[in-house]
Amino acid sequence: MKGITNEQLFLMVVEAGSFKRAAESLDMDPSIVSRRVANLEKRLGVKLIERSTRQSLPSEAGQHYFAGLKTLLEEQQALESQICGTVNTPLGHLKVAAPHDFGCEFVIAVLEKMAERYPQLSVELVLGSHYENLKSQNIDVAVRIGELADSSLICRRIGQVPRVLVASKGYLKKRGVPESVAALAGHDFVFYARSQIDGLLNVGAQSVRVKGRFVVNSVSAIKQLVLNDKGIHHGPVWAFSKELREGSLVKVLVDEPLKSYPLHVLYVSRNYLPAKIRVFIDTLIECIGRDGFE
């Protein structure tokens, strides 16, 4: 029978007690079974089965080989079942990289949910955007916001992050409410990255050069500075949604369209994608979709 090894045939003959009974269970000719076991004996250089017209019993060497081989094959089957199971059920260790604030706000909740659902899964979250070589750092999947550079990694766009111009009422009372895109040039901004200082801000079809004295690579810290009347910020809506609802912060130039930032997940290979990565991506999409992340 195709797919049955000589070693497996040997085990079946010993368990059945004869070549004939083993052959019948496989719907094979007994002479074929006998010949293949003989080939195994020839390869090993030892007689494994004492043959007779009524029964076939393992030799002393055959008994030892039977016990060891059966253990090996059972371990192989268990290992293969475990490996195949990773295709359907998240297990093992899942290592995720994500931007700090986004990871704290969304990814932790996803990993908590997965850990509750799948007891054989452990999780690790590394925060920051400097994890570029996923393979060398054993990162299974990375979350990225913004346009991506060319890469050999598999990239899947899962949504977009809407942006907002936001300021405190106290700041606008002191500095005035900008009525046009051009008016933003006369205001202070709080920036996330140093490269934004004296840079161009695109608002709709217009661009304006903006300036500021504060640069902080933390959205939560930026929010505190904006609440403390230190300037306007151009950032993700989700980070300020609570304050906007409560009225402690307000949107600036609400009628002007702002470009959303794409949200991607990156992983090393598309082939045989483990369940832990697939379920993480699906759960993250479910989470951001439920929270109005479109």
Secondary structure as UniProt FT lines:
FT   TURN            2..3
FT   HELIX           6..16
FT   HELIX           19..26
FT   HELIX           30..44
FT   STRAND          49..51
FT   STRAND          56..58
FT   HELIX           60..85
FT   TURN            86..88
FT   STRAND          92..98
FT   HELIX           100..102
FT   HELIX           103..107
FT   HELIX           108..117
FT   TURN            119..120
FT   STRAND          121..127
FT   TURN            134..138
FT   STRAND          141..145
FT   STRAND          154..161
FT   STRAND          163..168
FT   HELIX           169..175
FT   HELIX           182..186
FT   STRAND          188..191
FT   HELIX           194..196
FT   TURN            197..198
FT   STRAND          200..203
FT   TURN            204..205
FT   STRAND          206..209
FT   STRAND          211..215
FT   HELIX           219..227
FT   TURN            228..229
FT   STRAND          232..236
FT   HELIX           237..246
FT   STRAND          249..251
FT   TURN            254..255
FT   STRAND          261..267
FT   TURN            271..272
FT   HELIX           275..290
FT   TURN            291..292
//
